[in-house]
Amino acid sequence: MKILLEQLDINQERVALEWVSAAEAPLFVKKITSFTDRIRSLGRLGEEEGIDHERLLRKIAAAKVTLEGIKMRSAFARQAKQVKETNSYGEFPNPEKLRTSLAGEITLQEVFLSLREEKGTAVELAARLNIPEEQVCKAIETLQKKKKVDADGSII
């Protein structure tokens, strides 16, 4: 989850995982109250992070498509298998590889979603998405290879 939030430029303080027994009702109330106060202090999603609302929605939509795809599910499964084999629970064996894969796939989906909304050149897409032009070009090439867009950026 932290790796995903990092890729979306969302403050990781917006998520919490706490273990509380059913017999610890006062502790549960304390944790929920504390978390609620923290979220309120951060404000609306994207504001504290300095992300435009439309861009944030596009990034979240791209992340959703990415995580539903077989490529990322397979990457997580491989990492989970490695964790089990090495008995190294609590951490991904290769978080940098996972970050790189996730970032590439989210960028690919952001470019695709943006092209569905409005055609544009790589320069225009880079400016609209706040993504380096070379990454946009790479994403467009990949989308062309997958036969999802034409050479002019039109959705197939």
Order of alpha helices (4+ residues) and beta strands (2+ residues): alpha-alpha-alpha-alpha-alpha-alpha-alpha
